[in-house]
Amino acid sequence: MKVILLENVGKIGSIGEIIDVKRGFARNYLISKKKALFASKENIKEVEKIKQELSKKDQDRRKEAKLIHDKIKNKTYEIKKLSTENNELYGSVKPTEISKVLEDIDRVKINPSLIQPSSEIKSIGDFTVSINLHPEVQTQIVIKTVVQEELK
């Protein structure tokens, strides 16, 4: 199925490009998330008109992502969790929790879906977490899990 991209999509293409993708990917992801339109003649003409505007919006998003990248790059964030005697956590640290910590400490709002831990955070220690701020801007932070003192 041919679609026209309305924004830069990593490893797929850039704004205004007409690409051929599988029908399910187009309908369930690209079109439903307003990242693309069906490649009809009317839509192609429409995208040509608004291409500069879309490009400017993408540049603004990239600038914003770079600011966030500079603010949090290679920083270490501490999360206190209850753990067992052999340093395993009760539960695990999820992207939503990491997003909340980033917002509380650095006033940076990041969608949890953009946060990707390199492995599941289920024990005490340091873990590298990748954050995709923009298709062209990625950063990494370190999440340090420490033992939370139990309340008596």
Chimera marker file (.cmm) of the C-alpha trace (Angstrom):
<marker_set name="trace">
<marker id="1" x="0.000" y="0.000" z="0.000" r="1" g="1" b="0" radius="0.5"/>
<marker id="2" x="1.371" y="3.409" z="-0.941" r="1" g="1" b="0" radius="0.5"/>
<marker id="3" x="1.295" y="6.173" z="1.676" r="1" g="1" b="0" radius="0.5"/>
<marker id="4" x="2.663" y="9.717" z="1.986" r="1" g="1" b="0" radius="0.5"/>
<marker id="5" x="4.621" y="10.427" z="5.164" r="1" g="1" b="0" radius="0.5"/>
<marker id="6" x="3.542" y="13.483" z="7.163" r="1" g="1" b="0" radius="0.5"/>
<marker id="7" x="6.592" y="13.353" z="9.446" r="1" g="1" b="0" radius="0.5"/>
<marker id="8" x="10.023" y="11.771" z="9.603" r="1" g="1" b="0" radius="0.5"/>
<marker id="9" x="9.685" y="8.162" z="10.697" r="1" g="1" b="0" radius="0.5"/>
<marker id="10" x="12.897" y="6.419" z="11.737" r="1" g="1" b="0" radius="0.5"/>
<marker id="11" x="14.110" y="3.754" z="9.273" r="1" g="1" b="0" radius="0.5"/>
<marker id="12" x="11.002" y="4.304" z="7.108" r="1" g="1" b="0" radius="0.5"/>
<marker id="13" x="11.360" y="7.684" z="5.400" r="1" g="1" b="0" radius="0.5"/>
<marker id="14" x="11.101" y="11.447" z="5.645" r="1" g="1" b="0" radius="0.5"/>
<marker id="15" x="8.345" y="14.046" z="5.261" r="1" g="1" b="0" radius="0.5"/>
<marker id="16" x="6.518" y="14.068" z="1.928" r="1" g="1" b="0" radius="0.5"/>
<marker id="17" x="8.034" y="10.790" z="0.762" r="1" g="1" b="0" radius="0.5"/>
<marker id="18" x="5.725" y="8.291" z="-0.937" r="1" g="1" b="0" radius="0.5"/>
<marker id="19" x="6.566" y="4.829" z="0.331" r="1" g="1" b="0" radius="0.5"/>
<marker id="20" x="5.201" y="1.331" z="-0.113" r="1" g="1" b="0" radius="0.5"/>
<marker id="21" x="4.414" y="-0.439" z="3.171" r="1" g="1" b="0" radius="0.5"/>
<marker id="22" x="2.317" y="-3.390" z="4.256" r="1" g="1" b="0" radius="0.5"/>
<marker id="23" x="-1.393" y="-2.677" z="4.520" r="1" g="1" b="0" radius="0.5"/>
<marker id="24" x="-1.595" y="-3.492" z="8.260" r="1" g="1" b="0" radius="0.5"/>
<marker id="25" x="1.373" y="-1.272" z="9.156" r="1" g="1" b="0" radius="0.5"/>
<marker id="26" x="-0.125" y="1.583" z="7.141" r="1" g="1" b="0" radius="0.5"/>
<marker id="27" x="-3.632" y="1.313" z="8.628" r="1" g="1" b="0" radius="0.5"/>
<marker id="28" x="-2.822" y="0.307" z="12.201" r="1" g="1" b="0" radius="0.5"/>
<marker id="29" x="0.199" y="2.514" z="12.815" r="1" g="1" b="0" radius="0.5"/>
<marker id="30" x="1.078" y="5.186" z="10.237" r="1" g="1" b="0" radius="0.5"/>
<marker id="31" x="-2.420" y="6.401" z="9.397" r="1" g="1" b="0" radius="0.5"/>
<marker id="32" x="-3.972" y="5.889" z="12.851" r="1" g="1" b="0" radius="0.5"/>
<marker id="33" x="-1.149" y="7.918" z="14.481" r="1" g="1" b="0" radius="0.5"/>
<marker id="34" x="-1.439" y="10.591" z="11.757" r="1" g="1" b="0" radius="0.5"/>
<marker id="35" x="2.095" y="9.946" z="10.531" r="1" g="1" b="0" radius="0.5"/>
<marker id="36" x="0.909" y="9.258" z="6.971" r="1" g="1" b="0" radius="0.5"/>
<marker id="37" x="-1.967" y="9.551" z="4.468" r="1" g="1" b="0" radius="0.5"/>
<marker id="38" x="-3.153" y="7.221" z="1.704" r="1" g="1" b="0" radius="0.5"/>
<marker id="39" x="-1.286" y="8.146" z="-1.498" r="1" g="1" b="0" radius="0.5"/>
<marker id="40" x="-4.252" y="9.346" z="-3.562" r="1" g="1" b="0" radius="0.5"/>
<marker id="41" x="-3.831" y="12.078" z="-6.203" r="1" g="1" b="0" radius="0.5"/>
<marker id="42" x="-5.674" y="14.601" z="-3.995" r="1" g="1" b="0" radius="0.5"/>
<marker id="43" x="-3.526" y="13.774" z="-0.956" r="1" g="1" b="0" radius="0.5"/>
<marker id="44" x="-0.294" y="14.040" z="-2.964" r="1" g="1" b="0" radius="0.5"/>
<marker id="45" x="-1.268" y="17.570" z="-4.097" r="1" g="1" b="0" radius="0.5"/>
<marker id="46" x="-2.278" y="18.501" z="-0.525" r="1" g="1" b="0" radius="0.5"/>
<marker id="47" x="1.008" y="17.270" z="0.955" r="1" g="1" b="0" radius="0.5"/>
<marker id="48" x="3.023" y="19.187" z="-1.642" r="1" g="1" b="0" radius="0.5"/>
<marker id="49" x="1.285" y="22.376" z="-0.451" r="1" g="1" b="0" radius="0.5"/>
<marker id="50" x="1.906" y="21.770" z="3.268" r="1" g="1" b="0" radius="0.5"/>
<marker id="51" x="5.366" y="20.189" z="2.944" r="1" g="1" b="0" radius="0.5"/>
<marker id="52" x="7.214" y="23.329" z="4.139" r="1" g="1" b="0" radius="0.5"/>
<marker id="53" x="4.909" y="23.668" z="7.136" r="1" g="1" b="0" radius="0.5"/>
<marker id="54" x="5.420" y="20.017" z="8.074" r="1" g="1" b="0" radius="0.5"/>
<marker id="55" x="9.161" y="20.404" z="7.670" r="1" g="1" b="0" radius="0.5"/>
<marker id="56" x="9.171" y="23.432" z="9.995" r="1" g="1" b="0" radius="0.5"/>
<marker id="57" x="7.152" y="21.536" z="12.634" r="1" g="1" b="0" radius="0.5"/>
<marker id="58" x="9.652" y="18.681" z="12.429" r="1" g="1" b="0" radius="0.5"/>
<marker id="59" x="12.575" y="21.125" z="12.839" r="1" g="1" b="0" radius="0.5"/>
<marker id="60" x="10.888" y="22.567" z="15.958" r="1" g="1" b="0" radius="0.5"/>
<marker id="61" x="10.376" y="19.073" z="17.386" r="1" g="1" b="0" radius="0.5"/>
<marker id="62" x="14.031" y="18.246" z="16.690" r="1" g="1" b="0" radius="0.5"/>
<marker id="63" x="15.199" y="21.445" z="18.462" r="1" g="1" b="0" radius="0.5"/>
<marker id="64" x="13.033" y="20.631" z="21.472" r="1" g="1" b="0" radius="0.5"/>
<marker id="65" x="14.369" y="17.055" z="21.514" r="1" g="1" b="0" radius="0.5"/>
<marker id="66" x="17.966" y="18.348" z="21.396" r="1" g="1" b="0" radius="0.5"/>
<marker id="67" x="17.308" y="20.641" z="24.389" r="1" g="1" b="0" radius="0.5"/>
<marker id="68" x="15.945" y="17.704" z="26.390" r="1" g="1" b="0" radius="0.5"/>
<marker id="69" x="18.880" y="15.568" z="25.192" r="1" g="1" b="0" radius="0.5"/>
<marker id="70" x="21.400" y="18.154" z="26.441" r="1" g="1" b="0" radius="0.5"/>
<marker id="71" x="19.584" y="18.417" z="29.778" r="1" g="1" b="0" radius="0.5"/>
<marker id="72" x="19.445" y="14.692" z="30.617" r="1" g="1" b="0" radius="0.5"/>
<marker id="73" x="22.288" y="13.125" z="28.586" r="1" g="1" b="0" radius="0.5"/>
<marker id="74" x="24.307" y="10.567" z="30.607" r="1" g="1" b="0" radius="0.5"/>
<marker id="75" x="22.704" y="11.614" z="33.898" r="1" g="1" b="0" radius="0.5"/>
<marker id="76" x="22.061" y="9.130" z="36.694" r="1" g="1" b="0" radius="0.5"/>
<marker id="77" x="18.650" y="8.999" z="38.343" r="1" g="1" b="0" radius="0.5"/>
<marker id="78" x="18.058" y="7.163" z="41.606" r="1" g="1" b="0" radius="0.5"/>
<marker id="79" x="14.908" y="5.146" z="42.247" r="1" g="1" b="0" radius="0.5"/>
<marker id="80" x="14.245" y="3.674" z="45.700" r="1" g="1" b="0" radius="0.5"/>
<marker id="81" x="12.452" y="0.340" z="45.755" r="1" g="1" b="0" radius="0.5"/>
<marker id="82" x="11.747" y="-2.370" z="48.293" r="1" g="1" b="0" radius="0.5"/>
<marker id="83" x="13.874" y="-5.454" z="47.685" r="1" g="1" b="0" radius="0.5"/>
<marker id="84" x="14.530" y="-8.962" z="48.972" r="1" g="1" b="0" radius="0.5"/>
<marker id="85" x="17.669" y="-10.061" z="50.848" r="1" g="1" b="0" radius="0.5"/>
<marker id="86" x="19.328" y="-11.120" z="47.573" r="1" g="1" b="0" radius="0.5"/>
<marker id="87" x="18.805" y="-7.642" z="46.019" r="1" g="1" b="0" radius="0.5"/>
<marker id="88" x="15.853" y="-8.511" z="43.778" r="1" g="1" b="0" radius="0.5"/>
<marker id="89" x="13.106" y="-5.916" z="43.557" r="1" g="1" b="0" radius="0.5"/>
<marker id="90" x="9.486" y="-6.551" z="44.426" r="1" g="1" b="0" radius="0.5"/>
<marker id="91" x="8.194" y="-5.862" z="40.922" r="1" g="1" b="0" radius="0.5"/>
<marker id="92" x="10.264" y="-3.982" z="38.366" r="1" g="1" b="0" radius="0.5"/>
<marker id="93" x="10.957" y="-0.397" z="37.323" r="1" g="1" b="0" radius="0.5"/>
<marker id="94" x="8.705" y="0.455" z="34.373" r="1" g="1" b="0" radius="0.5"/>
<marker id="95" x="9.040" y="3.266" z="31.771" r="1" g="1" b="0" radius="0.5"/>
<marker id="96" x="6.104" y="5.128" z="33.398" r="1" g="1" b="0" radius="0.5"/>
<marker id="97" x="8.030" y="5.289" z="36.669" r="1" g="1" b="0" radius="0.5"/>
<marker id="98" x="11.190" y="6.486" z="34.856" r="1" g="1" b="0" radius="0.5"/>
<marker id="99" x="9.093" y="9.156" z="33.075" r="1" g="1" b="0" radius="0.5"/>
<marker id="100" x="7.728" y="10.351" z="36.442" r="1" g="1" b="0" radius="0.5"/>
<marker id="101" x="11.248" y="10.569" z="37.928" r="1" g="1" b="0" radius="0.5"/>
<marker id="102" x="12.462" y="12.631" z="34.931" r="1" g="1" b="0" radius="0.5"/>
<marker id="103" x="9.504" y="14.990" z="35.328" r="1" g="1" b="0" radius="0.5"/>
<marker id="104" x="9.988" y="15.352" z="39.113" r="1" g="1" b="0" radius="0.5"/>
<marker id="105" x="13.751" y="15.956" z="39.005" r="1" g="1" b="0" radius="0.5"/>
<marker id="106" x="14.426" y="17.794" z="35.718" r="1" g="1" b="0" radius="0.5"/>
<marker id="107" x="10.918" y="19.039" z="34.783" r="1" g="1" b="0" radius="0.5"/>
<marker id="108" x="11.177" y="17.105" z="31.514" r="1" g="1" b="0" radius="0.5"/>
<marker id="109" x="7.996" y="15.498" z="30.190" r="1" g="1" b="0" radius="0.5"/>
<marker id="110" x="8.763" y="12.330" z="28.217" r="1" g="1" b="0" radius="0.5"/>
<marker id="111" x="6.183" y="9.868" z="26.958" r="1" g="1" b="0" radius="0.5"/>
<marker id="112" x="6.816" y="6.426" z="28.563" r="1" g="1" b="0" radius="0.5"/>
<marker id="113" x="6.567" y="4.774" z="25.120" r="1" g="1" b="0" radius="0.5"/>
<marker id="114" x="9.815" y="6.553" z="24.127" r="1" g="1" b="0" radius="0.5"/>
<marker id="115" x="11.725" y="5.047" z="27.072" r="1" g="1" b="0" radius="0.5"/>
<marker id="116" x="13.446" y="1.705" z="26.426" r="1" g="1" b="0" radius="0.5"/>
<marker id="117" x="15.458" y="0.024" z="29.200" r="1" g="1" b="0" radius="0.5"/>
<marker id="118" x="18.292" y="-2.127" z="27.805" r="1" g="1" b="0" radius="0.5"/>
<marker id="119" x="17.063" y="-4.954" z="30.053" r="1" g="1" b="0" radius="0.5"/>
<marker id="120" x="14.298" y="-5.386" z="32.615" r="1" g="1" b="0" radius="0.5"/>
<marker id="121" x="15.082" y="-3.513" z="35.816" r="1" g="1" b="0" radius="0.5"/>
<marker id="122" x="14.351" y="-6.177" z="38.427" r="1" g="1" b="0" radius="0.5"/>
<marker id="123" x="17.284" y="-5.886" z="40.831" r="1" g="1" b="0" radius="0.5"/>
<marker id="124" x="19.418" y="-3.375" z="42.730" r="1" g="1" b="0" radius="0.5"/>
<marker id="125" x="22.108" y="-1.756" z="40.550" r="1" g="1" b="0" radius="0.5"/>
<marker id="126" x="22.759" y="0.554" z="37.595" r="1" g="1" b="0" radius="0.5"/>
<marker id="127" x="20.843" y="0.137" z="34.336" r="1" g="1" b="0" radius="0.5"/>
<marker id="128" x="21.275" y="1.942" z="31.012" r="1" g="1" b="0" radius="0.5"/>
<marker id="129" x="18.053" y="3.279" z="29.518" r="1" g="1" b="0" radius="0.5"/>
<marker id="130" x="17.685" y="4.580" z="25.928" r="1" g="1" b="0" radius="0.5"/>
<marker id="131" x="15.256" y="7.399" z="25.200" r="1" g="1" b="0" radius="0.5"/>
<marker id="132" x="14.105" y="8.139" z="21.634" r="1" g="1" b="0" radius="0.5"/>
<marker id="133" x="13.255" y="11.829" z="21.751" r="1" g="1" b="0" radius="0.5"/>
<marker id="134" x="12.979" y="12.217" z="17.946" r="1" g="1" b="0" radius="0.5"/>
<marker id="135" x="13.784" y="9.911" z="15.007" r="1" g="1" b="0" radius="0.5"/>
<marker id="136" x="17.157" y="11.694" z="14.761" r="1" g="1" b="0" radius="0.5"/>
<marker id="137" x="17.763" y="12.370" z="18.485" r="1" g="1" b="0" radius="0.5"/>
<marker id="138" x="18.378" y="9.559" z="20.949" r="1" g="1" b="0" radius="0.5"/>
<marker id="139" x="19.961" y="9.765" z="24.396" r="1" g="1" b="0" radius="0.5"/>
<marker id="140" x="20.866" y="7.477" z="27.262" r="1" g="1" b="0" radius="0.5"/>
<marker id="141" x="20.485" y="7.834" z="30.999" r="1" g="1" b="0" radius="0.5"/>
<marker id="142" x="21.405" y="5.576" z="33.909" r="1" g="1" b="0" radius="0.5"/>
<marker id="143" x="18.775" y="4.395" z="36.367" r="1" g="1" b="0" radius="0.5"/>
<marker id="144" x="20.280" y="3.437" z="39.707" r="1" g="1" b="0" radius="0.5"/>
<marker id="145" x="17.989" y="1.318" z="41.862" r="1" g="1" b="0" radius="0.5"/>
<marker id="146" x="18.712" y="1.484" z="45.584" r="1" g="1" b="0" radius="0.5"/>
<marker id="147" x="17.189" y="-0.207" z="48.626" r="1" g="1" b="0" radius="0.5"/>
<marker id="148" x="14.306" y="1.685" z="50.164" r="1" g="1" b="0" radius="0.5"/>
<marker id="149" x="14.415" y="1.517" z="53.939" r="1" g="1" b="0" radius="0.5"/>
<marker id="150" x="11.375" y="-0.281" z="55.303" r="1" g="1" b="0" radius="0.5"/>
<marker id="151" x="8.984" y="1.624" z="57.530" r="1" g="1" b="0" radius="0.5"/>
<marker id="152" x="8.789" y="0.203" z="61.039" r="1" g="1" b="0" radius="0.5"/>
<link id1="1" id2="2" r="1" g="1" b="0" radius="0.2"/>
<link id1="2" id2="3" r="1" g="1" b="0" radius="0.2"/>
<link id1="3" id2="4" r="1" g="1" b="0" radius="0.2"/>
<link id1="4" id2="5" r="1" g="1" b="0" radius="0.2"/>
<link id1="5" id2="6" r="1" g="1" b="0" radius="0.2"/>
<link id1="6" id2="7" r="1" g="1" b="0" radius="0.2"/>
<link id1="7" id2="8" r="1" g="1" b="0" radius="0.2"/>
<link id1="8" id2="9" r="1" g="1" b="0" radius="0.2"/>
<link id1="9" id2="10" r="1" g="1" b="0" radius="0.2"/>
<link id1="10" id2="11" r="1" g="1" b="0" radius="0.2"/>
<link id1="11" id2="12" r="1" g="1" b="0" radius="0.2"/>
<link id1="12" id2="13" r="1" g="1" b="0" radius="0.2"/>
<link id1="13" id2="14" r="1" g="1" b="0" radius="0.2"/>
<link id1="14" id2="15" r="1" g="1" b="0" radius="0.2"/>
<link id1="15" id2="16" r="1" g="1" b="0" radius="0.2"/>
<link id1="16" id2="17" r="1" g="1" b="0" radius="0.2"/>
<link id1="17" id2="18" r="1" g="1" b="0" radius="0.2"/>
<link id1="18" id2="19" r="1" g="1" b="0" radius="0.2"/>
<link id1="19" id2="20" r="1" g="1" b="0" radius="0.2"/>
<link id1="20" id2="21" r="1" g="1" b="0" radius="0.2"/>
<link id1="21" id2="22" r="1" g="1" b="0" radius="0.2"/>
<link id1="22" id2="23" r="1" g="1" b="0" radius="0.2"/>
<link id1="23" id2="24" r="1" g="1" b="0" radius="0.2"/>
<link id1="24" id2="25" r="1" g="1" b="0" radius="0.2"/>
<link id1="25" id2="26" r="1" g="1" b="0" radius="0.2"/>
<link id1="26" id2="27" r="1" g="1" b="0" radius="0.2"/>
<link id1="27" id2="28" r="1" g="1" b="0" radius="0.2"/>
<link id1="28" id2="29" r="1" g="1" b="0" radius="0.2"/>
<link id1="29" id2="30" r="1" g="1" b="0" radius="0.2"/>
<link id1="30" id2="31" r="1" g="1" b="0" radius="0.2"/>
<link id1="31" id2="32" r="1" g="1" b="0" radius="0.2"/>
<link id1="32" id2="33" r="1" g="1" b="0" radius="0.2"/>
<link id1="33" id2="34" r="1" g="1" b="0" radius="0.2"/>
<link id1="34" id2="35" r="1" g="1" b="0" radius="0.2"/>
<link id1="35" id2="36" r="1" g="1" b="0" radius="0.2"/>
<link id1="36" id2="37" r="1" g="1" b="0" radius="0.2"/>
<link id1="37" id2="38" r="1" g="1" b="0" radius="0.2"/>
<link id1="38" id2="39" r="1" g="1" b="0" radius="0.2"/>
<link id1="39" id2="40" r="1" g="1" b="0" radius="0.2"/>
<link id1="40" id2="41" r="1" g="1" b="0" radius="0.2"/>
<link id1="41" id2="42" r="1" g="1" b="0" radius="0.2"/>
<link id1="42" id2="43" r="1" g="1" b="0" radius="0.2"/>
<link id1="43" id2="44" r="1" g="1" b="0" radius="0.2"/>
<link id1="44" id2="45" r="1" g="1" b="0" radius="0.2"/>
<link id1="45" id2="46" r="1" g="1" b="0" radius="0.2"/>
<link id1="46" id2="47" r="1" g="1" b="0" radius="0.2"/>
<link id1="47" id2="48" r="1" g="1" b="0" radius="0.2"/>
<link id1="48" id2="49" r="1" g="1" b="0" radius="0.2"/>
<link id1="49" id2="50" r="1" g="1" b="0" radius="0.2"/>
<link id1="50" id2="51" r="1" g="1" b="0" radius="0.2"/>
<link id1="51" id2="52" r="1" g="1" b="0" radius="0.2"/>
<link id1="52" id2="53" r="1" g="1" b="0" radius="0.2"/>
<link id1="53" id2="54" r="1" g="1" b="0" radius="0.2"/>
<link id1="54" id2="55" r="1" g="1" b="0" radius="0.2"/>
<link id1="55" id2="56" r="1" g="1" b="0" radius="0.2"/>
<link id1="56" id2="57" r="1" g="1" b="0" radius="0.2"/>
<link id1="57" id2="58" r="1" g="1" b="0" radius="0.2"/>
<link id1="58" id2="59" r="1" g="1" b="0" radius="0.2"/>
<link id1="59" id2="60" r="1" g="1" b="0" radius="0.2"/>
<link id1="60" id2="61" r="1" g="1" b="0" radius="0.2"/>
<link id1="61" id2="62" r="1" g="1" b="0" radius="0.2"/>
<link id1="62" id2="63" r="1" g="1" b="0" radius="0.2"/>
<link id1="63" id2="64" r="1" g="1" b="0" radius="0.2"/>
<link id1="64" id2="65" r="1" g="1" b="0" radius="0.2"/>
<link id1="65" id2="66" r="1" g="1" b="0" radius="0.2"/>
<link id1="66" id2="67" r="1" g="1" b="0" radius="0.2"/>
<link id1="67" id2="68" r="1" g="1" b="0" radius="0.2"/>
<link id1="68" id2="69" r="1" g="1" b="0" radius="0.2"/>
<link id1="69" id2="70" r="1" g="1" b="0" radius="0.2"/>
<link id1="70" id2="71" r="1" g="1" b="0" radius="0.2"/>
<link id1="71" id2="72" r="1" g="1" b="0" radius="0.2"/>
<link id1="72" id2="73" r="1" g="1" b="0" radius="0.2"/>
<link id1="73" id2="74" r="1" g="1" b="0" radius="0.2"/>
<link id1="74" id2="75" r="1" g="1" b="0" radius="0.2"/>
<link id1="75" id2="76" r="1" g="1" b="0" radius="0.2"/>
<link id1="76" id2="77" r="1" g="1" b="0" radius="0.2"/>
<link id1="77" id2="78" r="1" g="1" b="0" radius="0.2"/>
<link id1="78" id2="79" r="1" g="1" b="0" radius="0.2"/>
<link id1="79" id2="80" r="1" g="1" b="0" radius="0.2"/>
<link id1="80" id2="81" r="1" g="1" b="0" radius="0.2"/>
<link id1="81" id2="82" r="1" g="1" b="0" radius="0.2"/>
<link id1="82" id2="83" r="1" g="1" b="0" radius="0.2"/>
<link id1="83" id2="84" r="1" g="1" b="0" radius="0.2"/>
<link id1="84" id2="85" r="1" g="1" b="0" radius="0.2"/>
<link id1="85" id2="86" r="1" g="1" b="0" radius="0.2"/>
<link id1="86" id2="87" r="1" g="1" b="0" radius="0.2"/>
<link id1="87" id2="88" r="1" g="1" b="0" radius="0.2"/>
<link id1="88" id2="89" r="1" g="1" b="0" radius="0.2"/>
<link id1="89" id2="90" r="1" g="1" b="0" radius="0.2"/>
<link id1="90" id2="91" r="1" g="1" b="0" radius="0.2"/>
<link id1="91" id2="92" r="1" g="1" b="0" radius="0.2"/>
<link id1="92" id2="93" r="1" g="1" b="0" radius="0.2"/>
<link id1="93" id2="94" r="1" g="1" b="0" radius="0.2"/>
<link id1="94" id2="95" r="1" g="1" b="0" radius="0.2"/>
<link id1="95" id2="96" r="1" g="1" b="0" radius="0.2"/>
<link id1="96" id2="97" r="1" g="1" b="0" radius="0.2"/>
<link id1="97" id2="98" r="1" g="1" b="0" radius="0.2"/>
<link id1="98" id2="99" r="1" g="1" b="0" radius="0.2"/>
<link id1="99" id2="100" r="1" g="1" b="0" radius="0.2"/>
<link id1="100" id2="101" r="1" g="1" b="0" radius="0.2"/>
<link id1="101" id2="102" r="1" g="1" b="0" radius="0.2"/>
<link id1="102" id2="103" r="1" g="1" b="0" radius="0.2"/>
<link id1="103" id2="104" r="1" g="1" b="0" radius="0.2"/>
<link id1="104" id2="105" r="1" g="1" b="0" radius="0.2"/>
<link id1="105" id2="106" r="1" g="1" b="0" radius="0.2"/>
<link id1="106" id2="107" r="1" g="1" b="0" radius="0.2"/>
<link id1="107" id2="108" r="1" g="1" b="0" radius="0.2"/>
<link id1="108" id2="109" r="1" g="1" b="0" radius="0.2"/>
<link id1="109" id2="110" r="1" g="1" b="0" radius="0.2"/>
<link id1="110" id2="111" r="1" g="1" b="0" radius="0.2"/>
<link id1="111" id2="112" r="1" g="1" b="0" radius="0.2"/>
<link id1="112" id2="113" r="1" g="1" b="0" radius="0.2"/>
<link id1="113" id2="114" r="1" g="1" b="0" radius="0.2"/>
<link id1="114" id2="115" r="1" g="1" b="0" radius="0.2"/>
<link id1="115" id2="116" r="1" g="1" b="0" radius="0.2"/>
<link id1="116" id2="117" r="1" g="1" b="0" radius="0.2"/>
<link id1="117" id2="118" r="1" g="1" b="0" radius="0.2"/>
<link id1="118" id2="119" r="1" g="1" b="0" radius="0.2"/>
<link id1="119" id2="120" r="1" g="1" b="0" radius="0.2"/>
<link id1="120" id2="121" r="1" g="1" b="0" radius="0.2"/>
<link id1="121" id2="122" r="1" g="1" b="0" radius="0.2"/>
<link id1="122" id2="123" r="1" g="1" b="0" radius="0.2"/>
<link id1="123" id2="124" r="1" g="1" b="0" radius="0.2"/>
<link id1="124" id2="125" r="1" g="1" b="0" radius="0.2"/>
<link id1="125" id2="126" r="1" g="1" b="0" radius="0.2"/>
<link id1="126" id2="127" r="1" g="1" b="0" radius="0.2"/>
<link id1="127" id2="128" r="1" g="1" b="0" radius="0.2"/>
<link id1="128" id2="129" r="1" g="1" b="0" radius="0.2"/>
<link id1="129" id2="130" r="1" g="1" b="0" radius="0.2"/>
<link id1="130" id2="131" r="1" g="1" b="0" radius="0.2"/>
<link id1="131" id2="132" r="1" g="1" b="0" radius="0.2"/>
<link id1="132" id2="133" r="1" g="1" b="0" radius="0.2"/>
<link id1="133" id2="134" r="1" g="1" b="0" radius="0.2"/>
<link id1="134" id2="135" r="1" g="1" b="0" radius="0.2"/>
<link id1="135" id2="136" r="1" g="1" b="0" radius="0.2"/>
<link id1="136" id2="137" r="1" g="1" b="0" radius="0.2"/>
<link id1="137" id2="138" r="1" g="1" b="0" radius="0.2"/>
<link id1="138" id2="139" r="1" g="1" b="0" radius="0.2"/>
<link id1="139" id2="140" r="1" g="1" b="0" radius="0.2"/>
<link id1="140" id2="141" r="1" g="1" b="0" radius="0.2"/>
<link id1="141" id2="142" r="1" g="1" b="0" radius="0.2"/>
<link id1="142" id2="143" r="1" g="1" b="0" radius="0.2"/>
<link id1="143" id2="144" r="1" g="1" b="0" radius="0.2"/>
<link id1="144" id2="145" r="1" g="1" b="0" radius="0.2"/>
<link id1="145" id2="146" r="1" g="1" b="0" radius="0.2"/>
<link id1="146" id2="147" r="1" g="1" b="0" radius="0.2"/>
<link id1="147" id2="148" r="1" g="1" b="0" radius="0.2"/>
<link id1="148" id2="149" r="1" g="1" b="0" radius="0.2"/>
<link id1="149" id2="150" r="1" g="1" b="0" radius="0.2"/>
<link id1="150" id2="151" r="1" g="1" b="0" radius="0.2"/>
<link id1="151" id2="152" r="1" g="1" b="0" radius="0.2"/>
</marker_set>
